[in-house]
């Protein structure tokens, strides 16, 4: 086992959530307890051959110094943590919370130099609602983190209101302006879980873009998905009133076509077959107008991630000059995850269901990628391992160091027991 290597003195634990059972911090703590017991059993009660204690734990609850809490539970112990000698094993816990569907659940977590703020904005069907988002300081600059799902999310709407021909991202633009008005010079949009398929046109309208029809008349506020086919002219705002934008995007869909925003995601937002045709046609009209009026190149709509959130990925890149970044990359920057990987002798990650999606831009994939870059061995804990043998072989082949997978399901308990007792079983797996 990787943990039997006595050269391991520093362990990073950075799992995703175990959906339906454990938050990422709960999973990390359970794994830590098991590894602590494993290393405690590695030497005698009197300590190792050098006379030092074999284990010292620097958990998020301990006053270890270091970077402190950023997003979630982070502990960066000092090099001489506890004043112990060379025999101690230190643990660093980093929480990277993925809310699913690309939305990253950070509201309500502890953030260094950060605070929750509230404004009022239109939801996907135009109802004014209070919206919370996060403002924090990074590198001396004020930044904002806005979750699209909290502004115009699908979960906010009753089923009978779900119709992407009639929903808009206008409120998202309002929140961006609110953040900029509070001093944010950098804005991060997490764009999962939306109820919209308007190519981000509503958001752009709130930011000052003007849309005209064939008669030269302005389209009314807010522009919805069904209005895209009417847009012939586009005029940008005279003054940019928002900060630099980046878009968190964990999908690779282009804007148009069989793998695009409408074909893949609009049905779950309430679109029937006729609506799918109308929405796809509207996007073609909209992008043609953008190319004609603003000189926006075709490559923007073909970029992986342009189809995210009904085309907000496209709007971000083409109109706002945004970069598309995987969620784990954003959190790696905020939590200094890369520095933690470099610090560690062993990197531990995991999630409830380990499958092909786990290796395609999600938290586990990001942690593995960084571990690969720095040639750190990896242990992956999961509820169930759904990777095929071919995928497992590919995972082992891409890593330049050891990778090990352990699943709760392999212990042989019924599913309900695995879900109910996930923390205890994770601890058992880590021994």
KELO-646218 format. One record per residue (C-alpha): z, y, x. Coordinates in steps of 0.001 Angstrom, whole numbers, padded with zeros to 6 digits, always signed. Layout:
ZYX ...
! end
This chain:
+000000+000000+000000 -000689+003547+001094 +002969+004452+000720 +004009+001766+003213 +002541+003852+006017 +005579+005169+007870 +003531+008103+009188 +003665+009617+005703 +006230+012408+005686 +004696+014866+003200 +003362+013897-000241 +001465+016137-002651 +001638+015155-006336 -000971+016897-008510 -001865+014923-011653 -003493+015961-014902 -001732+015261-018195 -001414+011770-019672 -002721+012707-023102 -000446+011661-025936 +002376+010703-023566 +003180+013110-020721 +002429+016615-019569 +001163+016924-016028 +004601+018062-014807 +006331+015143-016545 +003875+012695-014990 +004358+014263-011562 +008135+013983-011827 +007962+010318-012870 +005692+009510-009937 +007973+011425-007593 +011008+009419-008714 +009210+006161-008022 +007993+007250-004602 +011469+008496-003739 +012891+005057-004545 +010093+003429-002531 +010857+005444+000559 +014611+005118+000062 +014143+001382+000272 +012135+001685+003461 +015237+002066+005674 +018894+001092+005752 +021654+003078+004120 +022494+004419+007543 +018978+005850+007909 +016041+005070+010153 +015991+004023+013747 +016328+007643+014825 +019492+008017+012779 +017933+010439+010258 +017929+010056+006486 +014695+008489+005290 +014196+010685+002241 +014712+014309+001333 +013264+015549-001935 +011993+019086-002417 +011307+019130-006151 +010352+022125-008328 +013995+022439-009357 +015184+022758-005770 +015550+026048-003946 +013198+025115-001126 +011559+028445-000410 +007812+028647-000086 +005363+029960-002609 +007486+029451-005720 +006057+029102-009231 +002477+030212-009812 +001033+028285-012772 +003221+025401-013826 +005644+023754-011432 +004940+024370-007756 +007239+023790-004824 +006192+024594-001278 +009098+023480+000889 +009786+025121+004211 +008993+023092+007287 +012678+022528+008039 +013564+021766+004436 +017190+020769+004192 +017607+020943+007942 +016767+017240+008213 +015051+015599+011132 +011774+013788+011541 +012698+011036+009103 +012601+013100+005910 +009839+012851+003311 +008985+016063+001468 +007308+016313-001918 +005195+019183-003156 +004368+019307-006879 +001410+021243-008224 +000625+021404-011935 -002992+021954-012912 -002956+021941-016695 -006226+021117-018402 -006061+021703-022136 -009116+019547-022856 -012603+020632-023918 -012584+022945-020943 -009720+025114-022162 -006985+025481-019575 -003537+025801-021092 -001780+028465-019060 -000312+030754-021715 +003441+030332-021730 +003684+028942-018196 +005476+030652-015344 +003157+032898-013388 +004047+034896-010289 +003639+038618-010985 +002212+037698-014370 +002870+038446-017998 +001553+037584-021406 -000015+040437-023326 -001240+040633-026880 -004040+042450-028646 -005865+042151-031928 -009407+040774-032068 -011839+039166-034492 -011869+035403-034678 -015110+033458-035027 -015562+034463-038682 -014390+038068-038289 -010748+037758-039374 -008510+040044-037292 -005874+038011-035452 -003321+038611-032693 -004546+037129-029410 -002447+036386-026343 -003867+036301-022850 -002514+036386-019332 -002445+039229-016814 -001325+038648-013240 -001684+040019-009737 -003715+038273-007061 -004566+039642-003629 -003276+043039-004723 -005578+043231-007747 -004786+043030-011452 -006520+040038-013040 -006759+038657-016566 -007119+035090-017785 -008586+034759-021289 -008952+031494-023172 -011915+031602-025511 -010333+028953-027746 -007533+031402-028551 -010010+034069-029657 -012856+032318-031465 -011797+028704-031271 -012903+025847-033465 -009318+024762-034079 -008559+028120-035719 -010988+027497-038574 -010649+025313-041632 -013443+022766-041892 -015223+024648-044667 -015563+027720-042420 -017166+025853-039527 -020782+026967-039465 -022237+028200-036141 -024910+030158-038013 -022090+032398-039269 -019688+032492-036314 -019576+035032-033509 -018068+035651-030070 -017559+039342-030862 -013786+039028-030573 -014096+037629-027064 -015780+040854-025981 -012986+042837-027617 -010347+040992-025592 -012318+041540-022374 -012344+045271-023071 -008634+045230-023850 -007893+043570-020505 -010085+046044-018655 -008316+048900-020429 -005004+047581-019106 -006286+047742-015558 -007792+044299-014971 -010525+044491-012344 -011118+040728-012362 -011464+038711-015562 -011585+034934-015847 -012882+033408-019069 -012014+029813-019901 -014727+029002-022402 -013922+025620-023927 -013130+024827-027547 -015304+027476-029174 -016505+027572-032779 -019628+029512-031817 -023258+028987-030879 -024431+032603-030622 -025464+032597-026939 -022630+035032-026261 -024502+037767-028141 -021440+038766-030174 -019405+039159-026985 -022165+041270-025452 -022361+043428-028570 -018639+044207-028292 -019221+045131-024630 -021827+047716-025615 -025152+045866-025703 -027484+046920-028518 -029773+044486-030350 -032747+045543-032469 -035042+043650-034819 -038837+043790-035183 -038570+047040-037172 -036511+048676-034422 -033337+048684-036501 -029973+047873-034929 -028453+044569-035922 -025082+045024-037613 -021754+043986-036121 -021018+041208-035484 -024079+039297-034348 -023771+035611-035275 -025655+032493-034297 -028023+032828-037233 -028998+036359-036140 -030462+035371-032761 -033930+034740-034205 -034038+038372-035403 -033433+039891-031964 -036533+041444-030438 -035075+044289-028377 -032009+044431-026128 -030538+047520-024488 -027650+047414-022036 -024653+049772-022150 -024879+053002-020181 -021423+052490-018678 -019944+049160-017639 -016426+049065-019074 -015242+045655-017895 -014256+044157-014572 -015808+041470-012427 -016130+038285-014461 -015977+034616-013630 -016388+031839-016159 -014505+028554-016042 -016991+025917-017051 -016529+022164-016666 -019791+021086-018335 -023239+021058-016774 -025424+021440-019861 -028349+023879-019675 -028848+026355-022483 -031839+024766-024221 -033321+021353-024929 -031937+017913-025787 -029013+018351-023404 -028458+021998-024284 -025767+023933-026106 -027081+023410-029626 -028171+019780-029434 -024988+018528-027786 -022215+020722-029166 -023329+022460-032379 -022988+019357-034601 -019248+019186-033912 -019028+022867-034854 -020464+022231-038312 -024239+022517-037825 -026481+020256-039928 -030021+019247-038940 -031615+022411-040354 -029057+024613-038635 -029705+022870-035315 -033386+023791-035503 -032593+027399-036466 -030027+027834-033698 -032296+026374-031020 -035166+028606-032129 -032831+031608-032114 -031824+030955-028524 -035463+030834-027466 -036066+034199-029161 -032952+035663-027588 -033746+034538-024041 -037339+035749-024433 -036042+039189-025423 -033640+039163-022457 -036495+038344-020091 -038756+041015-021575 -036246+043845-021982 -033869+043300-019073 -035908+041242-016636 -033494+038309-016787 -035053+035303-015074 -035626+031915-016623 -033382+030247-014046 -030317+031602-015849 -030910+029480-018935 -031601+026410-016810 -028456+026755-014697 -025938+023917-015123 -023231+025236-017422 -025444+027814-019158 -025045+025835-022380 -021257+025882-022304 -019505+027331-025383 -022714+027800-027327 -024386+029727-024526 -021515+031930-023343 -022146+030420-019913 -025673+031851-020045 -024476+035256-021260 -021893+035421-018500 -024392+034680-015742 -027405+036561-017117 -025750+039696-018517 -022368+040029-016804 -023250+038738-013354 -020520+036120-013650 -020108+033041-011519 -019523+029644-013140 -016607+027791-011561 -014982+024442-012412 -011514+024795-013841 -009933+022873-011000 -011450+025302-008494 -009828+028220-010301 -006438+026546-010334 -006836+025386-006760 -007133+029042-005809 -004255+030213-007993 -001875+027429-006949 -002942+027235-003289 -003856+023607-003958 -006159+023476-000961 -003326+024555+001328 -001132+021862-000222 -003769+019184+000426 -004002+020286+004053 -000190+020144+004270 +000085+016602+002873 -000113+013208+004544 -000764+011567+001164 -002356+013087-001960 -001360+011703-005370 -003206+012530-008593 -004000+010888-011916 -004433+011163-015680 -004040+009083-018815 -007546+007637-018965 -009446+007317-015695 -013158+007181-016498 -016492+008570-015364 -015627+012026-016759 -012543+012061-014529 -014892+012107-011545 -017145+014855-012921 -015419+018202-012580 -012004+017443-014053 -008633+017815-012327 -008682+014364-010722 -012173+014989-009377 -011121+018303-007879 -008058+016882-006148 -010105+013978-004780 -012782+016361-003536 -010251+018404-001563 -008585+015254-000227 -011980+014031+000936 -012684+017324+002684 -009463+017026+004693 -009548+013229+005069 -006280+012620+003264 -005561+009213+001653 -005397+009296-002136 -003412+007425-004749 -004552+007710-008378 -002125+006827-011175 -003482+006366-014692 -002656+004899-018062 -005809+002838-018108 -008602+002486-015563 -011972+002527-017364 -014087+002849-014233 -016597+000066-013755 -016572-001910-010534 -019728-000059-009534 -017978+003284-010083 -014915+002089-008198 -017111+001028-005282 -018847+004423-005334 -015481+006198-005350 -014261+004162-002393 -017556+004726-000610 -017470+008501-000943 -013950+008757+000465 -013604+008813+004212 -009995+007641+003898 -008120+005137+001746 -008123+005481-002053 -005912+003368-004303 -005788+003208-008127 -002762+002018-010104 -002756+001748-013912 +000045+001365-016414 -002176-001023-018410 -002184-003439-015479 +001532-004069-016088 +000566-006035-019200 +002559-004230-021895 +001199-003496-025397 -000494-000117-025822 +002328+001352-027918 +004839+000450-025193 +002611+001959-022486 +002356+005194-024466 +006035+005360-025425 +007451+004445-022032 +004799+006062-019857 +007299+007936-017652 +009371+004860-016846 +006260+002762-016244 +004735+005389-013958 +007950+005411-011973 +007739+001609-011752 +004113+001783-010557 +005046+004203-007797 +007663+001898-006262 
! end
